Amino acid sequence: MKSKEIFFAFLSGILLALSYPPISLGFFAWFALIPLLYCLFQSKDLKHSIVLGFISSITSNLIILNWIALNSGTSVTTAIISYLVLSLYLTIFWILFVISIHFTPKKIELFFIPFSWIFFVEFLRNLGPLAGPWMNLSLTQSGYIRIIQLVNIETHAVSFIVILFNIMLYRYFIEKKMIFIKYFILLLCVILFFGNYQFNHQNNRLVDKSINVSIGQPVIFSDEKWNRELKQKNFQIMESLLLKSLEEKAEIIVWPEVSVPSYLATNINDRLFFQEKLMDNDSFLILGIPERKFIDGQHFSYNSVMVMYPNGSFSTYQKLFLVPFAEYVPFFKSWLTKINQFDDMGNFTPGTEYKTFPIKDYKIATLVCYDSSDPKIVKTMVQNGADILFIVTNDSYVGEFMPYQHFELAKLRAIEQRIPVVQSANNGISGIILPSGEVVYKSDLNERVVHTEKIPIYE
């Protein structure tokens, strides 16, 4: 294997990684695979091609997923092992893609290869306990609001276009035929025209009503949150956020994942500390909580959301899509049940219900953290009648790449389902996103803040 080929494989992996948030050089994705494709189309040896695909894949995985290695909620050893194992596991799907290319006739490669990527990389990768929808190519284009309007047609449409761009530009560089540049420009113009129409159409939809929503971003890190000596201080911080939201006449207040260090579903005194203030103001509070249930004599722990009602009642939603090796341990749970330092992480049970909650004359849905990476969960919530989506998350323990990626995923979900999305993150990024994908508010990282704004509910 020539050193030039190894360099080209590395180059494709690096270019693709740079197209993801937070670096967000999204246009790099349009040509990132060209160096790898050049090597694959020149190679006659399948084993040779597989090695090159592995190099590109592991390079991009290690850069994009670096936040897993920075997980301060577990030991350094566990974080590094999880990071390396997941990065290696995800190369399997690139290898399948490379094998499909090896057997693809040139006459059909222009359109077959994008379909091959969708099936072997994005569809198969999103199955099973190690599913990784976080890595879909649509995330690379989240900074281009007109282009990502395509996800409303089909979740993988943007990924298809990105691969098609790579094939068109590769064919131009190799064959020097202007027809491929003309196709590229024509397709890009059509997408931008369509996206601009959709963006303006969504922003001009008729509004049925508006809700005054207040986001609290407390910036309380996990080692502080679960320190018993700091419980009173942490409650005072959350109380100050609550009072500020109530002063601003918030109808709905939303706090992040596990925002209070208490099992509020069973700890009545702690719950009433907050809920009594809601009763006086006819406001609702959405917040992430740890939750324990005893079912048929067995103990179950959940990463949940609580919706507190001003009449003193509450409802809960249990997170559906758990993070492997962080919130639960797939395959080896019998001998490894707790690898995180905080909460009941490492031993959570996934929820089973796609719940919506009635508030006045509309419905809301809530998601916890990783839930928002799965388009199918959001689609089901909307089919169940959700008018607005609330995402609660805590990205404070995984570096600074993940918060940016997580917020951009929320933008994709808003466009896919044409629903307003409100995200509250412990240390950021919190924000409000309209169904067009327009961001009307976005917090800074590590900024303790309350932001209140009217959010439209559309007819």
Secondary structure as a PSIPRED ss2 file (coil, helix, strand):
# PSIPRED VFORMAT (PSIPRED V4.0)

   1 M C   1.000  0.000  0.000
   2 K C   1.000  0.000  0.000
   3 S H   0.000  1.000  0.000
   4 K H   0.000  1.000  0.000
   5 E H   0.000  1.000  0.000
   6 I H   0.000  1.000  0.000
   7 F H   0.000  1.000  0.000
   8 F H   0.000  1.000  0.000
   9 A H   0.000  1.000  0.000
  10 F H   0.000  1.000  0.000
  11 L H   0.000  1.000  0.000
  12 S H   0.000  1.000  0.000
  13 G H   0.000  1.000  0.000
  14 I H   0.000  1.000  0.000
  15 L H   0.000  1.000  0.000
  16 L H   0.000  1.000  0.000
  17 A H   0.000  1.000  0.000
  18 L H   0.000  1.000  0.000
  19 S C   1.000  0.000  0.000
  20 Y C   1.000  0.000  0.000
  21 P C   1.000  0.000  0.000
  22 P C   1.000  0.000  0.000
  23 I C   1.000  0.000  0.000
  24 S C   1.000  0.000  0.000
  25 L C   1.000  0.000  0.000
  26 G H   0.000  1.000  0.000
  27 F H   0.000  1.000  0.000
  28 F H   0.000  1.000  0.000
  29 A H   0.000  1.000  0.000
  30 W H   0.000  1.000  0.000
  31 F C   1.000  0.000  0.000
  32 A C   1.000  0.000  0.000
  33 L C   1.000  0.000  0.000
  34 I H   0.000  1.000  0.000
  35 P H   0.000  1.000  0.000
  36 L H   0.000  1.000  0.000
  37 L H   0.000  1.000  0.000
  38 Y H   0.000  1.000  0.000
  39 C H   0.000  1.000  0.000
  40 L H   0.000  1.000  0.000
  41 F H   0.000  1.000  0.000
  42 Q H   0.000  1.000  0.000
  43 S C   1.000  0.000  0.000
  44 K C   1.000  0.000  0.000
  45 D C   1.000  0.000  0.000
  46 L H   0.000  1.000  0.000
  47 K H   0.000  1.000  0.000
  48 H H   0.000  1.000  0.000
  49 S H   0.000  1.000  0.000
  50 I H   0.000  1.000  0.000
  51 V H   0.000  1.000  0.000
  52 L H   0.000  1.000  0.000
  53 G H   0.000  1.000  0.000
  54 F H   0.000  1.000  0.000
  55 I H   0.000  1.000  0.000
  56 S H   0.000  1.000  0.000
  57 S H   0.000  1.000  0.000
  58 I H   0.000  1.000  0.000
  59 T H   0.000  1.000  0.000
  60 S H   0.000  1.000  0.000
  61 N H   0.000  1.000  0.000
  62 L H   0.000  1.000  0.000
  63 I H   0.000  1.000  0.000
  64 I H   0.000  1.000  0.000
  65 L C   1.000  0.000  0.000
  66 N H   0.000  1.000  0.000
  67 W H   0.000  1.000  0.000
  68 I H   0.000  1.000  0.000
  69 A H   0.000  1.000  0.000
  70 L C   1.000  0.000  0.000
  71 N C   1.000  0.000  0.000
  72 S C   1.000  0.000  0.000
  73 G C   1.000  0.000  0.000
  74 T E   0.000  0.000  1.000
  75 S C   1.000  0.000  0.000
  76 V H   0.000  1.000  0.000
  77 T H   0.000  1.000  0.000
  78 T H   0.000  1.000  0.000
  79 A H   0.000  1.000  0.000
  80 I H   0.000  1.000  0.000
  81 I H   0.000  1.000  0.000
  82 S H   0.000  1.000  0.000
  83 Y H   0.000  1.000  0.000
  84 L H   0.000  1.000  0.000
  85 V H   0.000  1.000  0.000
  86 L H   0.000  1.000  0.000
  87 S H   0.000  1.000  0.000
  88 L H   0.000  1.000  0.000
  89 Y H   0.000  1.000  0.000
  90 L C   1.000  0.000  0.000
  91 T H   0.000  1.000  0.000
  92 I H   0.000  1.000  0.000
  93 F H   0.000  1.000  0.000
  94 W H   0.000  1.000  0.000
  95 I H   0.000  1.000  0.000
  96 L H   0.000  1.000  0.000
  97 F H   0.000  1.000  0.000
  98 V H   0.000  1.000  0.000
  99 I H   0.000  1.000  0.000
 100 S H   0.000  1.000  0.000
 101 I H   0.000  1.000  0.000
 102 H H   0.000  1.000  0.000
 103 F C   1.000  0.000  0.000
 104 T C   1.000  0.000  0.000
 105 P C   1.000  0.000  0.000
 106 K H   0.000  1.000  0.000
 107 K H   0.000  1.000  0.000
 108 I H   0.000  1.000  0.000
 109 E H   0.000  1.000  0.000
 110 L H   0.000  1.000  0.000
 111 F H   0.000  1.000  0.000
 112 F H   0.000  1.000  0.000
 113 I H   0.000  1.000  0.000
 114 P H   0.000  1.000  0.000
 115 F H   0.000  1.000  0.000
 116 S H   0.000  1.000  0.000
 117 W H   0.000  1.000  0.000
 118 I H   0.000  1.000  0.000
 119 F H   0.000  1.000  0.000
 120 F H   0.000  1.000  0.000
 121 V H   0.000  1.000  0.000
 122 E H   0.000  1.000  0.000
 123 F H   0.000  1.000  0.000
 124 L H   0.000  1.000  0.000
 125 R H   0.000  1.000  0.000
 126 N C   1.000  0.000  0.000
 127 L C   1.000  0.000  0.000
 128 G C   1.000  0.000  0.000
 129 P C   1.000  0.000  0.000
 130 L C   1.000  0.000  0.000
 131 A C   1.000  0.000  0.000
 132 G C   1.000  0.000  0.000
 133 P H   0.000  1.000  0.000
 134 W H   0.000  1.000  0.000
 135 M H   0.000  1.000  0.000
 136 N C   1.000  0.000  0.000
 137 L H   0.000  1.000  0.000
 138 S H   0.000  1.000  0.000
 139 L H   0.000  1.000  0.000
 140 T H   0.000  1.000  0.000
 141 Q H   0.000  1.000  0.000
 142 S C   1.000  0.000  0.000
 143 G C   1.000  0.000  0.000
 144 Y C   1.000  0.000  0.000
 145 I C   1.000  0.000  0.000
 146 R C   1.000  0.000  0.000
 147 I H   0.000  1.000  0.000
 148 I H   0.000  1.000  0.000
 149 Q H   0.000  1.000  0.000
 150 L H   0.000  1.000  0.000
 151 V H   0.000  1.000  0.000
 152 N H   0.000  1.000  0.000
 153 I C   1.000  0.000  0.000
 154 E C   1.000  0.000  0.000
 155 T C   1.000  0.000  0.000
 156 H C   1.000  0.000  0.000
 157 A H   0.000  1.000  0.000
 158 V H   0.000  1.000  0.000
 159 S H   0.000  1.000  0.000
 160 F H   0.000  1.000  0.000
 161 I H   0.000  1.000  0.000
 162 V H   0.000  1.000  0.000
 163 I H   0.000  1.000  0.000
 164 L H   0.000  1.000  0.000
 165 F H   0.000  1.000  0.000
 166 N H   0.000  1.000  0.000
 167 I H   0.000  1.000  0.000
 168 M H   0.000  1.000  0.000
 169 L H   0.000  1.000  0.000
 170 Y H   0.000  1.000  0.000
 171 R H   0.000  1.000  0.000
 172 Y H   0.000  1.000  0.000
 173 F H   0.000  1.000  0.000
 174 I H   0.000  1.000  0.000
 175 E H   0.000  1.000  0.000
 176 K C   1.000  0.000  0.000
 177 K C   1.000  0.000  0.000
 178 M H   0.000  1.000  0.000
 179 I H   0.000  1.000  0.000
 180 F H   0.000  1.000  0.000
 181 I H   0.000  1.000  0.000
 182 K H   0.000  1.000  0.000
 183 Y H   0.000  1.000  0.000
 184 F H   0.000  1.000  0.000
 185 I H   0.000  1.000  0.000
 186 L H   0.000  1.000  0.000
 187 L H   0.000  1.000  0.000
 188 L H   0.000  1.000  0.000
 189 C H   0.000  1.000  0.000
 190 V H   0.000  1.000  0.000
 191 I H   0.000  1.000  0.000
 192 L H   0.000  1.000  0.000
 193 F H   0.000  1.000  0.000
 194 F H   0.000  1.000  0.000
 195 G H   0.000  1.000  0.000
 196 N H   0.000  1.000  0.000
 197 Y H   0.000  1.000  0.000
 198 Q H   0.000  1.000  0.000
 199 F H   0.000  1.000  0.000
 200 N H   0.000  1.000  0.000
 201 H H   0.000  1.000  0.000
 202 Q H   0.000  1.000  0.000
 203 N H   0.000  1.000  0.000
 204 N C   1.000  0.000  0.000
 205 R C   1.000  0.000  0.000
 206 L C   1.000  0.000  0.000
 207 V E   0.000  0.000  1.000
 208 D E   0.000  0.000  1.000
 209 K E   0.000  0.000  1.000
 210 S E   0.000  0.000  1.000
 211 I E   0.000  0.000  1.000
 212 N E   0.000  0.000  1.000
 213 V E   0.000  0.000  1.000
 214 S E   0.000  0.000  1.000
 215 I E   0.000  0.000  1.000
 216 G E   0.000  0.000  1.000
 217 Q E   0.000  0.000  1.000
 218 P C   1.000  0.000  0.000
 219 V C   1.000  0.000  0.000
 220 I C   1.000  0.000  0.000
 221 F C   1.000  0.000  0.000
 222 S H   0.000  1.000  0.000
 223 D H   0.000  1.000  0.000
 224 E H   0.000  1.000  0.000
 225 K H   0.000  1.000  0.000
 226 W C   1.000  0.000  0.000
 227 N C   1.000  0.000  0.000
 228 R H   0.000  1.000  0.000
 229 E H   0.000  1.000  0.000
 230 L H   0.000  1.000  0.000
 231 K H   0.000  1.000  0.000
 232 Q H   0.000  1.000  0.000
 233 K H   0.000  1.000  0.000
 234 N H   0.000  1.000  0.000
 235 F H   0.000  1.000  0.000
 236 Q H   0.000  1.000  0.000
 237 I H   0.000  1.000  0.000
 238 M H   0.000  1.000  0.000
 239 E H   0.000  1.000  0.000
 240 S H   0.000  1.000  0.000
 241 L H   0.000  1.000  0.000
 242 L H   0.000  1.000  0.000
 243 L H   0.000  1.000  0.000
 244 K H   0.000  1.000  0.000
 245 S H   0.000  1.000  0.000
 246 L H   0.000  1.000  0.000
 247 E H   0.000  1.000  0.000
 248 E C   1.000  0.000  0.000
 249 K C   1.000  0.000  0.000
 250 A C   1.000  0.000  0.000
 251 E C   1.000  0.000  0.000
 252 I E   0.000  0.000  1.000
 253 I E   0.000  0.000  1.000
 254 V E   0.000  0.000  1.000
 255 W C   1.000  0.000  0.000
 256 P C   1.000  0.000  0.000
 257 E C   1.000  0.000  0.000
 258 V C   1.000  0.000  0.000
 259 S C   1.000  0.000  0.000
 260 V C   1.000  0.000  0.000
 261 P C   1.000  0.000  0.000
 262 S C   1.000  0.000  0.000
 263 Y C   1.000  0.000  0.000
 264 L C   1.000  0.000  0.000
 265 A C   1.000  0.000  0.000
 266 T C   1.000  0.000  0.000
 267 N C   1.000  0.000  0.000
 268 I H   0.000  1.000  0.000
 269 N H   0.000  1.000  0.000
 270 D H   0.000  1.000  0.000
 271 R H   0.000  1.000  0.000
 272 L H   0.000  1.000  0.000
 273 F H   0.000  1.000  0.000
 274 F H   0.000  1.000  0.000
 275 Q H   0.000  1.000  0.000
 276 E H   0.000  1.000  0.000
 277 K H   0.000  1.000  0.000
 278 L H   0.000  1.000  0.000
 279 M H   0.000  1.000  0.000
 280 D C   1.000  0.000  0.000
 281 N C   1.000  0.000  0.000
 282 D C   1.000  0.000  0.000
 283 S C   1.000  0.000  0.000
 284 F E   0.000  0.000  1.000
 285 L E   0.000  0.000  1.000
 286 I E   0.000  0.000  1.000
 287 L E   0.000  0.000  1.000
 288 G E   0.000  0.000  1.000
 289 I E   0.000  0.000  1.000
 290 P E   0.000  0.000  1.000
 291 E E   0.000  0.000  1.000
 292 R E   0.000  0.000  1.000
 293 K E   0.000  0.000  1.000
 294 F E   0.000  0.000  1.000
 295 I E   0.000  0.000  1.000
 296 D C   1.000  0.000  0.000
 297 G C   1.000  0.000  0.000
 298 Q E   0.000  0.000  1.000
 299 H E   0.000  0.000  1.000
 300 F E   0.000  0.000  1.000
 301 S E   0.000  0.000  1.000
 302 Y E   0.000  0.000  1.000
 303 N E   0.000  0.000  1.000
 304 S E   0.000  0.000  1.000
 305 V E   0.000  0.000  1.000
 306 M E   0.000  0.000  1.000
 307 V E   0.000  0.000  1.000
 308 M E   0.000  0.000  1.000
 309 Y C   1.000  0.000  0.000
 310 P C   1.000  0.000  0.000
 311 N C   1.000  0.000  0.000
 312 G C   1.000  0.000  0.000
 313 S C   1.000  0.000  0.000
 314 F E   0.000  0.000  1.000
 315 S E   0.000  0.000  1.000
 316 T E   0.000  0.000  1.000
 317 Y E   0.000  0.000  1.000
 318 Q E   0.000  0.000  1.000
 319 K C   1.000  0.000  0.000
 320 L C   1.000  0.000  0.000
 321 F C   1.000  0.000  0.000
 322 L C   1.000  0.000  0.000
 323 V C   1.000  0.000  0.000
 324 P E   0.000  0.000  1.000
 325 F C   1.000  0.000  0.000
 326 A C   1.000  0.000  0.000
 327 E C   1.000  0.000  0.000
 328 Y E   0.000  0.000  1.000
 329 V C   1.000  0.000  0.000
 330 P C   1.000  0.000  0.000
 331 F C   1.000  0.000  0.000
 332 F C   1.000  0.000  0.000
 333 K C   1.000  0.000  0.000
 334 S C   1.000  0.000  0.000
 335 W C   1.000  0.000  0.000
 336 L C   1.000  0.000  0.000
 337 T C   1.000  0.000  0.000
 338 K C   1.000  0.000  0.000
 339 I C   1.000  0.000  0.000
 340 N E   0.000  0.000  1.000
 341 Q C   1.000  0.000  0.000
 342 F C   1.000  0.000  0.000
 343 D C   1.000  0.000  0.000
 344 D C   1.000  0.000  0.000
 345 M C   1.000  0.000  0.000
 346 G C   1.000  0.000  0.000
 347 N C   1.000  0.000  0.000
 348 F E   0.000  0.000  1.000
 349 T C   1.000  0.000  0.000
 350 P C   1.000  0.000  0.000
 351 G C   1.000  0.000  0.000
 352 T C   1.000  0.000  0.000
 353 E C   1.000  0.000  0.000
 354 Y C   1.000  0.000  0.000
 355 K C   1.000  0.000  0.000
 356 T C   1.000  0.000  0.000
 357 F E   0.000  0.000  1.000
 358 P E   0.000  0.000  1.000
 359 I E   0.000  0.000  1.000
 360 K C   1.000  0.000  0.000
 361 D C   1.000  0.000  0.000
 362 Y E   0.000  0.000  1.000
 363 K E   0.000  0.000  1.000
 364 I E   0.000  0.000  1.000
 365 A E   0.000  0.000  1.000
 366 T E   0.000  0.000  1.000
 367 L E   0.000  0.000  1.000
 368 V E   0.000  0.000  1.000
 369 C H   0.000  1.000  0.000
 370 Y H   0.000  1.000  0.000
 371 D H   0.000  1.000  0.000
 372 S H   0.000  1.000  0.000
 373 S H   0.000  1.000  0.000
 374 D C   1.000  0.000  0.000
 375 P H   0.000  1.000  0.000
 376 K H   0.000  1.000  0.000
 377 I H   0.000  1.000  0.000
 378 V H   0.000  1.000  0.000
 379 K H   0.000  1.000  0.000
 380 T H   0.000  1.000  0.000
 381 M H   0.000  1.000  0.000
 382 V H   0.000  1.000  0.000
 383 Q H   0.000  1.000  0.000
 384 N C   1.000  0.000  0.000
 385 G C   1.000  0.000  0.000
 386 A C   1.000  0.000  0.000
 387 D C   1.000  0.000  0.000
 388 I E   0.000  0.000  1.000
 389 L E   0.000  0.000  1.000
 390 F E   0.000  0.000  1.000
 391 I E   0.000  0.000  1.000
 392 V E   0.000  0.000  1.000
 393 T E   0.000  0.000  1.000
 394 N C   1.000  0.000  0.000
 395 D C   1.000  0.000  0.000
 396 S C   1.000  0.000  0.000
 397 Y C   1.000  0.000  0.000
 398 V C   1.000  0.000  0.000
 399 G C   1.000  0.000  0.000
 400 E C   1.000  0.000  0.000
 401 F H   0.000  1.000  0.000
 402 M H   0.000  1.000  0.000
 403 P H   0.000  1.000  0.000
 404 Y H   0.000  1.000  0.000
 405 Q H   0.000  1.000  0.000
 406 H H   0.000  1.000  0.000
 407 F H   0.000  1.000  0.000
 408 E H   0.000  1.000  0.000
 409 L H   0.000  1.000  0.000
 410 A H   0.000  1.000  0.000
 411 K H   0.000  1.000  0.000
 412 L H   0.000  1.000  0.000
 413 R H   0.000  1.000  0.000
 414 A H   0.000  1.000  0.000
 415 I H   0.000  1.000  0.000
 416 E H   0.000  1.000  0.000
 417 Q H   0.000  1.000  0.000
 418 R C   1.000  0.000  0.000
 419 I C   1.000  0.000  0.000
 420 P C   1.000  0.000  0.000
 421 V E   0.000  0.000  1.000
 422 V E   0.000  0.000  1.000
 423 Q E   0.000  0.000  1.000
 424 S E   0.000  0.000  1.000
 425 A E   0.000  0.000  1.000
 426 N C   1.000  0.000  0.000
 427 N C   1.000  0.000  0.000
 428 G C   1.000  0.000  0.000
 429 I C   1.000  0.000  0.000
 430 S C   1.000  0.000  0.000
 431 G E   0.000  0.000  1.000
 432 I E   0.000  0.000  1.000
 433 I E   0.000  0.000  1.000
 434 L C   1.000  0.000  0.000
 435 P C   1.000  0.000  0.000
 436 S C   1.000  0.000  0.000
 437 G C   1.000  0.000  0.000
 438 E C   1.000  0.000  0.000
 439 V E   0.000  0.000  1.000
 440 V E   0.000  0.000  1.000
 441 Y E   0.000  0.000  1.000
 442 K E   0.000  0.000  1.000
 443 S C   1.000  0.000  0.000
 444 D C   1.000  0.000  0.000
 445 L C   1.000  0.000  0.000
 446 N C   1.000  0.000  0.000
 447 E C   1.000  0.000  0.000
 448 R C   1.000  0.000  0.000
 449 V E   0.000  0.000  1.000
 450 V E   0.000  0.000  1.000
 451 H E   0.000  0.000  1.000
 452 T E   0.000  0.000  1.000
 453 E E   0.000  0.000  1.000
 454 K E   0.000  0.000  1.000
 455 I E   0.000  0.000  1.000
 456 P E   0.000  0.000  1.000
 457 I E   0.000  0.000  1.000
 458 Y E   0.000  0.000  1.000
 459 E C   1.000  0.000  0.000
